[in-house]
Amino acid sequence: MMAGSPDHKQEDGGDWNTIIRLQSYLHGGTSSLLSALPTLFVFPVYKTIFRQQILNTSVHHAVGQLYKEGPVKLYRGVVPPLLMRTLNGTLLFGLQDTLLRHLSLSTHNATSAAALPALAGFGAGMVEAVVFTPFERVQNVLQNGQNDRHLPSLRSVLMRLKVQRISQGYYRAFLPIAARNTLGSSLYFGLKGPVCVLVAGQGLSPMGSSFVSGTLTSMAISLTLYPLSVLVANMQAQVGGEVKGVMTCWRALWKSRNHSVALLYRGGTLVVLRSCITWGITTAIYDRQQQQSS
């Protein structure tokens, strides 16, 4: 806030509002980091899901592939999701809180107060997509076992993507990622508060209510948007070759799944389970930190 603002009320509260916003970034990063630590232990589940999304295989077959490749390659690609998870929480929670405060001051009742968290979440999700699409691109290339021979290291992947056109390299599949992230963030921030209030009315503790709220909300989001994640994984797994548009890739994916919703959702059970645990923990820790600092 500018020091010479004519609004004295805003000026008096400017430092306090800034502190709150900075705390939101810090709390988002802390809660996401703590919930991301189990990634080191469940990363094989990430790779199993990825193989199912790319190759349309059963859990048994995907696990068998990873077993044959050995423990060294099992954790290939673990760094991007760890970085993404921590930085993602910092940006998502902090930016959503910042946007929410600005919207609350600027809308002047033009928009329903209940819709503002979802609207701020939409904006945060768009920024999230811009910042983290390159991370997701690198992660998907590294996790694809078909790239092991000609792209054996993180450095080789980074160098290869660097020479590609931006829409074919680091920002491949940006449109479906933006759609997934904006919709997901809107639903998360729009639903978690009302769900938490509803659950708290059943007698759960505040932290328990936040955990259940995060779990139920993430379950709904994961089930709804999972096809977009499958599309993104298939679009980003390869480097080079013929570049196809989003709709062409979607039609090819739908055809490869024999026009079956059940096959399209292969791996979805593990994704929903992982998402429920991760976002349940993240929501509980974040809400707890926010309550303690208020």
matplotlib code that plots the C-alpha trace (Angstrom):
import matplotlib.pyplot as plt

x = [0.0, 1.3, 2.5, 0.7, -2.7, -5.5, -7.5, -6.2, -8.1, -6.4, -3.1, -3.4, -4.2, -1.8, 1.1, -1.2, -2.9, 0.6, 1.6, -1.5, -0.9, 2.7, 1.6, -0.8, 2.1, 4.2, 1.4, 0.6, 4.2, 4.6, 1.4, 2.2, 5.8, 4.6, 2.0, 4.6, 7.1, 5.3, 5.9, 9.3, 7.6, 4.6, 6.4, 6.2, 2.4, 2.9, 4.8, 2.3, -0.5, 1.5, 2.1, -1.6, -2.4, 0.1, 0.0, -3.6, -2.3, -3.5, -1.9, -0.3, 1.4, 2.5, 4.1, 5.8, 7.4, 8.7, 10.1, 12.0, 13.5, 15.0, 15.2, 17.5, 15.0, 12.1, 12.8, 13.6, 11.5, 10.9, 12.5, 9.9, 6.9, 8.6, 9.5, 6.1, 4.2, 6.0, 6.0, 2.5, 1.1, 3.0, 1.7, -1.8, -2.8, -1.0, -2.1, -5.7, -5.7, -4.3, -6.8, -9.6, -8.7, -8.5, -11.8, -13.5, -12.4, -13.1, -16.4, -18.6, -21.3, -21.4, -20.5, -21.9, -19.4, -19.9, -18.5, -15.4, -13.2, -14.0, -13.3, -10.0, -9.2, -9.7, -7.2, -4.7, -5.2, -4.4, -1.1, -0.4, -0.7, 1.7, 4.3, 4.2, 3.4, 7.2, 7.7, 4.9, 6.3, 9.7, 8.2, 6.1, 9.1, 11.3, 8.6, 8.1, 10.4, 10.4, 12.6, 15.3, 17.6, 17.8, 17.0, 18.9, 19.2, 17.4, 20.0, 19.4, 15.6, 16.0, 18.4, 16.1, 13.0, 15.0, 15.5, 11.9, 9.3, 7.7, 4.3, 6.0, 8.6, 8.1, 4.5, 3.2, -0.4, -0.8, -4.5, -5.7, -3.5, -4.9, -8.5, -7.8, -6.0, -8.5, -11.5, -9.8, -8.8, -12.2, -13.9, -11.5, -11.6, -15.3, -16.3, -13.9, -15.3, -19.0, -18.1, -16.0, -18.8, -21.2, -18.8, -18.1, -21.8, -21.5, -19.3, -15.8, -12.9, -11.8, -8.7, -10.7, -13.3, -10.6, -9.2, -12.5, -13.4, -10.1, -10.6, -14.2, -13.5, -10.4, -12.3, -14.9, -12.3, -10.1, -13.0, -14.3, -11.0, -9.1, -9.6, -7.8, -4.8, -4.8, -4.8, -2.0, 0.2, -0.3, 0.5, 3.6, 5.2, 6.9, 9.5, 9.7, 7.7, 4.5, 2.9, -0.9, -3.5, -5.6, -8.7, -6.7, -4.9, -8.2, -9.8, -6.7, -6.8, -10.6, -10.0, -7.1, -9.4, -12.0, -14.4, -14.7, -15.1, -13.9, -10.6, -10.2, -10.4, -7.7, -5.4, -8.1, -8.6, -5.0, -5.2, -8.3, -6.8, -3.5, -5.3, -7.7, -4.8, -2.5, -5.2, -6.8, -3.5, -2.7, -6.1, -5.9, -2.4, -3.1, -6.4, -4.7, -1.9, -4.3, -6.4, -3.3, -2.1, -5.4]
y = [0.0, 3.4, 5.6, 8.7, 7.0, 9.5, 6.7, 7.0, 3.9, 1.8, 3.4, 2.6, -1.0, -1.5, -3.0, -5.4, -6.5, -7.0, -9.2, -11.3, -11.8, -12.8, -15.2, -16.8, -17.5, -18.9, -21.0, -22.4, -23.4, -24.9, -27.0, -28.1, -29.1, -31.2, -32.9, -33.4, -35.3, -38.5, -38.2, -39.7, -42.9, -43.0, -41.8, -45.4, -44.8, -41.7, -43.7, -46.5, -44.0, -42.4, -45.7, -46.4, -43.0, -43.3, -47.0, -47.9, -50.9, -52.6, -51.9, -55.3, -54.8, -51.2, -52.4, -55.3, -52.8, -50.7, -53.7, -54.8, -51.3, -51.5, -49.2, -46.6, -45.7, -46.0, -42.5, -40.9, -37.7, -37.3, -33.8, -31.9, -33.0, -32.2, -28.7, -28.3, -29.3, -26.9, -23.9, -24.7, -24.4, -21.2, -19.5, -21.0, -20.2, -16.9, -15.5, -16.6, -14.8, -11.7, -11.7, -12.4, -9.3, -7.1, -8.4, -7.9, -4.2, -3.5, -5.3, -3.1, -5.9, -6.3, -10.0, -12.3, -12.6, -16.4, -16.4, -14.4, -17.3, -19.3, -16.2, -15.6, -19.3, -19.0, -16.3, -18.1, -21.2, -19.4, -18.0, -21.5, -22.9, -20.3, -20.9, -24.7, -26.0, -26.3, -28.3, -30.7, -31.0, -32.0, -34.4, -36.2, -36.5, -38.0, -40.4, -41.8, -44.9, -44.6, -41.5, -43.1, -44.0, -40.6, -38.4, -40.1, -37.2, -34.1, -31.9, -33.6, -33.1, -29.4, -28.8, -30.6, -28.7, -25.4, -25.7, -26.5, -23.8, -22.7, -24.2, -27.5, -27.5, -26.3, -25.1, -28.2, -28.8, -25.4, -25.0, -28.2, -27.5, -24.0, -25.4, -28.0, -25.7, -22.8, -25.1, -27.1, -24.0, -22.4, -25.6, -26.1, -22.5, -22.2, -25.5, -26.1, -23.3, -24.3, -28.0, -27.3, -25.5, -28.3, -30.9, -28.9, -28.9, -32.6, -32.1, -32.6, -30.5, -27.5, -29.4, -32.5, -30.5, -28.9, -32.4, -33.8, -30.7, -30.9, -34.7, -34.4, -31.4, -32.9, -36.1, -34.3, -32.3, -35.3, -37.3, -34.4, -33.3, -36.6, -36.9, -33.6, -34.9, -38.0, -35.8, -33.7, -36.7, -38.1, -34.7, -34.0, -37.5, -37.3, -34.8, -34.2, -35.9, -34.7, -32.0, -32.3, -29.9, -30.4, -31.7, -34.1, -35.5, -35.8, -37.8, -40.0, -40.6, -41.4, -43.8, -45.5, -46.1, -47.8, -45.0, -46.3, -44.0, -46.9, -47.2, -43.4, -43.4, -46.1, -45.1, -42.8, -44.7, -44.2, -40.5, -39.9, -41.7, -39.8, -36.5, -37.0, -37.7, -34.9, -32.2, -33.3, -32.8, -29.6, -28.0, -29.0, -27.6, -24.4, -23.7, -24.4, -22.0, -19.3, -19.7, -19.4, -16.2, -14.5]
z = [0.0, -1.0, 1.9, 0.6, 0.3, 1.1, 2.8, 6.4, 7.6, 4.9, 5.7, 9.4, 8.8, 5.9, 7.8, 9.7, 6.4, 4.9, 7.8, 7.5, 3.8, 4.4, 7.1, 4.6, 2.2, 5.1, 6.4, 3.0, 2.4, 5.8, 5.6, 2.1, 3.0, 6.0, 3.8, 1.0, 3.1, 2.8, -1.0, -0.4, 0.9, -1.5, -4.7, -6.1, -6.0, -8.1, -10.7, -10.7, -11.4, -14.1, -15.9, -15.8, -17.2, -20.0, -20.9, -19.8, -17.8, -14.7, -11.2, -11.3, -14.7, -13.8, -10.5, -12.4, -14.8, -11.9, -10.2, -13.3, -13.7, -10.2, -7.2, -8.9, -11.5, -9.1, -7.7, -11.0, -11.1, -7.4, -7.1, -9.2, -7.2, -3.9, -5.0, -6.7, -3.6, -1.2, -3.6, -4.8, -1.3, -0.6, -3.8, -3.8, -0.2, 0.0, -3.4, -2.8, 0.6, -1.0, -3.9, -1.5, 0.6, -2.5, -3.9, -0.5, -0.5, -4.2, -5.1, -2.8, -2.6, -6.4, -5.9, -3.2, -0.3, -0.4, -4.0, -3.3, -2.0, -5.2, -7.4, -5.6, -6.0, -9.7, -10.0, -7.8, -9.9, -13.1, -11.6, -10.3, -13.8, -15.3, -12.6, -12.3, -15.8, -16.4, -13.2, -14.2, -17.7, -16.4, -13.9, -16.6, -18.9, -16.2, -15.1, -18.6, -18.8, -22.6, -22.2, -20.0, -22.9, -24.8, -21.8, -18.9, -16.5, -15.2, -17.0, -20.3, -20.0, -19.1, -22.1, -24.5, -23.4, -23.6, -27.3, -28.0, -28.8, -25.5, -26.4, -27.2, -24.5, -20.9, -21.6, -23.4, -22.3, -20.7, -21.6, -19.9, -16.9, -16.6, -16.9, -14.2, -11.8, -12.0, -11.6, -8.9, -6.9, -7.3, -6.0, -3.1, -1.7, -2.5, -0.8, 2.1, 4.3, 4.1, 4.4, 7.5, 9.1, 8.3, 9.7, 12.8, 13.5, 14.0, 17.0, 15.6, 16.8, 14.7, 13.4, 12.7, 10.9, 8.7, 7.9, 6.9, 4.9, 3.0, 2.4, 1.1, -1.0, -2.6, -3.3, -5.2, -7.1, -7.9, -9.3, -11.4, -12.9, -13.1, -16.9, -17.4, -15.4, -17.7, -20.7, -19.4, -18.5, -22.1, -23.7, -21.6, -21.4, -24.8, -26.1, -29.8, -32.5, -34.0, -32.0, -31.7, -30.3, -27.2, -29.0, -31.2, -28.1, -26.3, -29.2, -29.4, -25.6, -25.7, -28.6, -26.8, -23.8, -26.1, -25.4, -21.9, -18.8, -16.6, -18.6, -18.6, -14.8, -14.5, -11.7, -10.4, -7.1, -6.1, -7.1, -5.0, -2.0, -2.2, -2.7, 0.2, 2.6, 1.3, 1.2, 4.4, 6.2, 4.3, 5.1, 8.8, 9.3, 7.4, 9.2, 12.5, 11.8, 10.6, 13.8, 16.0, 14.3, 14.3]

ax = plt.figure().add_subplot(projection="3d")
ax.plot(x, y, z, "-o")
ax.set_aspect("equal")
plt.show()
